[in-house]
Amino acid sequence: MAANELAKLASAVERQTATDGAHDTAVPALRLYRFSAISDLAAVVYEPSFCIVAQGAKEILLADETYRYDPAHSLLVSVDLPVAARVVEASPSRPCLVVRISLNLATVGELMADGLSVPPLGSPARGLAVSPVEPLLLDAVGRLVGLLDSPQDIAPLTPLVLREITYRVLSGPQGSRLRQIAAAGAPAQRIARAIRWLKDHFADPLQIKSLAKHVRMSPSAFHLHFKGVTAMSPLQYQKQLRLQEARRLMLGEGFDAAEASFRVGYESPSQFSREYRRMFGAPPRQDVAALKVEV
């Protein structure tokens, strides 16, 4: 049954993605991807979302952890996380096809307020997890993608199907990860607030004590729980955000390395160059030149 549903989902995604790359859809929360070849690691920031590979396979690197997901597994991301991702199974005749659904944490809170029974809270869990795809959840995702073939049904039915998908995720094996982020006062919810602050202020100097106080945690508890959720320290998290934004500025807006490093908060160009090379494998100018050739 699951194999048939996956085959139907892959066919639906392929109909909507004539070319490789990311495809926005008439459903704002739904984005589809098609890749006809395996790829190198690419640095990205994953936002809270639920993803299914309908065909092919992808690999995600979070700090020193590796996650693989394919048609037998789904990916859940509960907080914004800087990661490296690559396609590991794809070909022109059988492209890698991915469905990404943005999760609305307000809907998670509403379902919890309605009395949804979910596992009890424990220590903050990692903000990224891979688990087997459950048939009912796969069916709901298939119906959401299927709405793209019936434009007249999108407006009235999308909110209902998205709510069902959120319900299925929340009541499934990884539901506690979402509950922790949405539960007021829970350590993971406070870490989620800190992550949002870091995303908005990544170019500012990071004062751990100040940020811990902002989310009402002691510095030691803040460090412990932040690493529990993100697999990295707050400083490592900030560094990844800074370097990814610097790369975007150089590639997309024509900044040189010095301008980009200053814009994202670096005071030392040499430190920026060292850390950039460590993360992307080449100095800024060489890396951006290679990326432009690929494009």
C-alpha positions in Angstrom: 0.0 0.0 0.0 2.7 2.5 1.0 4.7 1.7 -2.2 1.6 2.5 -4.3 1.0 5.7 -2.4 4.7 6.7 -2.9 4.5 5.9 -6.6 1.4 8.1 -6.9 3.1 10.9 -5.0 6.2 10.7 -7.1 4.1 10.9 -10.3 2.2 13.9 -8.9 5.4 15.7 -8.0 7.0 15.0 -11.4 3.9 16.5 -13.2 4.4 19.7 -11.3 8.2 19.9 -11.7 9.2 20.1 -15.4 12.7 21.3 -14.5 15.3 20.7 -11.8 15.4 22.9 -8.7 12.9 24.3 -6.2 9.3 25.0 -7.3 6.9 27.2 -5.4 3.3 26.2 -5.7 -0.2 27.7 -5.5 -0.2 26.4 -1.9 2.2 28.8 -0.1 3.2 26.2 2.6 4.1 23.6 -0.1 7.3 23.5 -2.1 8.4 20.8 -4.5 11.9 19.9 -5.6 13.4 17.9 -8.5 17.0 16.8 -8.9 18.2 14.8 -11.9 21.7 14.2 -10.6 23.5 13.6 -7.3 25.0 16.8 -5.8 27.7 18.2 -3.6 27.0 19.4 -0.1 25.2 22.8 -0.1 24.9 24.9 3.1 21.3 25.9 3.8 19.1 26.9 6.7 16.2 24.6 7.2 13.0 26.1 8.7 10.4 24.2 10.6 9.0 21.8 8.1 8.0 18.2 7.2 9.7 16.6 4.1 9.1 13.5 2.2 11.3 12.1 -0.5 8.9 10.5 -3.0 11.8 9.2 -5.1 15.6 9.1 -4.7 17.4 10.0 -1.5 19.0 13.0 0.3 21.5 13.3 3.1 21.6 16.0 5.7 24.7 16.9 7.9 23.9 18.7 11.1 27.2 19.5 12.9 28.9 16.1 13.0 25.7 14.1 12.6 24.5 12.6 9.4 20.8 11.9 8.5 19.6 10.1 5.4 16.0 10.1 4.1 14.5 8.3 1.2 11.0 7.0 0.2 10.9 4.9 3.4 11.5 7.8 5.7 10.5 11.4 6.3 12.3 14.4 7.8 11.0 16.6 10.5 12.6 20.0 11.3 11.2 21.7 14.4 13.5 24.8 14.6 15.6 26.8 12.2 18.8 24.9 11.7 21.9 25.6 9.5 22.8 22.3 7.8 24.6 20.9 4.8 22.5 18.9 2.4 23.1 16.8 -0.8 21.2 14.6 -3.1 22.7 11.0 -3.0 20.3 9.1 -5.3 19.1 10.7 -8.6 19.3 10.3 -12.3 17.7 11.9 -15.4 15.4 8.9 -15.8 14.6 8.6 -12.1 15.0 12.1 -10.5 15.0 12.7 -6.8 11.6 14.2 -6.0 11.0 16.0 -2.7 7.9 17.4 -1.0 8.5 20.1 1.7 5.6 21.4 3.8 6.2 24.4 6.1 4.8 23.8 9.6 2.8 26.4 11.4 3.7 26.3 15.1 0.5 28.2 15.8 -1.5 25.3 14.5 0.6 23.0 16.7 -0.4 25.1 19.7 -4.1 25.0 18.7 -4.1 21.2 18.4 -2.4 21.0 21.8 -5.0 23.3 23.3 -7.7 21.2 21.8 -6.5 18.3 24.0 -4.5 16.3 21.5 -2.8 13.4 23.4 0.9 13.4 22.8 3.9 11.8 24.6 5.0 13.6 27.8 7.7 16.2 27.6 11.3 15.2 28.4 14.6 16.8 27.9 14.8 19.0 24.8 15.2 16.8 21.7 17.2 17.4 18.6 15.4 19.8 16.3 15.8 17.4 13.3 14.8 13.8 13.0 14.2 11.1 10.4 11.5 8.5 10.9 9.5 6.0 8.8 6.7 7.4 6.8 3.3 6.5 8.3 0.5 5.5 5.8 -2.1 8.0 7.1 0.4 10.9 6.9 1.6 9.8 3.5 -2.0 9.8 2.3 -2.6 13.3 3.6 0.6 14.6 1.9 -0.6 13.0 -1.4 -3.9 14.7 -1.1 -2.2 18.1 -0.5 0.0 17.7 -3.6 -3.0 16.4 -5.6 -4.8 19.7 -4.9 -2.4 21.3 -7.4 -4.3 19.5 -10.2 -7.6 21.1 -9.0 -7.0 24.8 -8.6 -10.6 25.4 -7.7 -10.2 23.2 -4.6 -7.0 24.8 -3.3 -8.5 27.7 -1.3 -11.3 25.7 0.5 -9.4 22.5 1.2 -5.8 23.5 1.8 -6.3 24.7 5.4 -8.1 21.4 6.3 -5.4 19.2 4.8 -2.5 21.2 6.3 -4.2 20.9 9.7 -4.5 17.2 9.2 -0.9 16.8 8.2 0.2 18.8 11.3 -2.1 16.6 13.5 -0.6 13.4 12.0 3.0 14.7 12.6 2.1 15.8 16.1 0.5 12.5 17.0 3.2 10.4 15.4 6.5 9.1 16.7 8.2 12.6 16.4 5.3 14.6 17.8 7.1 15.4 21.1 9.7 17.4 19.2 7.0 19.8 18.0 5.2 19.8 21.3 8.4 20.9 23.1 8.8 23.9 20.7 5.2 25.0 21.1 4.7 24.4 24.9 5.0 27.7 26.7 7.8 27.7 29.2 9.4 24.4 28.1 13.2 24.5 27.7 13.0 23.7 24.0 10.5 26.5 23.5 12.9 28.9 25.1 15.7 27.6 22.9 13.4 28.2 19.9 13.0 31.8 21.0 16.8 32.2 21.3 17.2 30.8 17.8 14.7 33.3 16.4 16.7 36.1 18.1 20.0 34.8 16.6 18.5 34.7 13.1 17.4 38.3 13.5 20.6 39.5 15.1 23.3 37.2 13.8 25.6 40.2 12.8 25.5 41.5 16.4 28.1 40.5 19.0 26.8 37.5 20.9 26.6 37.8 24.7 25.7 34.4 26.0 24.6 35.7 29.5 22.4 38.3 27.9 20.7 35.9 25.5 20.3 33.3 28.3 18.6 36.0 30.4 16.4 37.0 27.5 14.9 33.5 27.4 14.9 33.2 31.2 17.5 30.5 31.5 20.8 30.2 33.4 23.9 30.3 31.1 24.8 26.7 31.9 21.2 25.4 31.2 21.1 27.5 28.1 24.3 26.0 26.7 23.2 22.5 27.5 19.7 22.8 26.0 20.8 24.8 23.0 23.3 22.0 22.0 20.6 19.4 22.7 18.3 21.0 20.2 20.8 22.2 17.5 23.9 19.9 18.0 26.1 23.0 18.2 26.9 25.8 20.6 25.3 29.2 20.2 28.6 30.6 18.9 28.8 27.8 16.3 25.2 28.4 15.3 25.8 32.1 14.9 29.0 31.5 12.8 27.1 29.2 10.4 24.4 31.9 9.9 27.1 34.6 9.3 29.0 32.6 6.8 26.0 31.4 4.9 24.7 35.0 4.6 28.2 36.3 3.6 28.2 33.7 0.8 24.7 34.8 -0.4 25.8 38.5 -0.4 28.9 37.7 -2.5 27.1 35.4 -4.9 23.8 37.1 -5.2 24.5 40.8 -4.6 28.1 41.2 -5.8 29.7 42.1 -2.5 33.5 41.5 -2.2 34.8 39.4 0.7 35.7 42.4 2.9 32.3 44.0 2.4 30.4 40.8 3.1 32.5 39.9 6.2 31.8 43.4 7.7 28.1 43.2 6.8 27.7 39.9 8.7 29.6 41.0 11.8 33.2 40.1 11.3 35.8 42.6 12.4 38.8 40.6 11.1 38.9 39.8 7.3 41.6 37.2 8.0 39.4 35.4 10.6 36.5 35.6 8.2 38.6 34.0 5.4 39.9 31.2 7.7 36.4 30.3 8.9 34.9 30.6 5.5 37.5 28.2 4.0 36.9 25.8 6.9 33.2 25.7 6.2 33.0 25.8 2.4 36.4 24.2 1.5 37.9 27.2 -0.4 38.7 30.9 0.2 35.7 33.3 -0.4 36.8 34.6 -3.8 37.7 31.1 -5.2 34.5 29.6 -3.8 32.2 32.2 -5.2 34.0 32.1 -8.6 33.5 28.4 -8.8 29.8 28.7 -7.8 29.2 31.3 -10.6 30.8 28.9 -13.1 28.4 26.1 -12.0 25.4 28.5 -12.4 
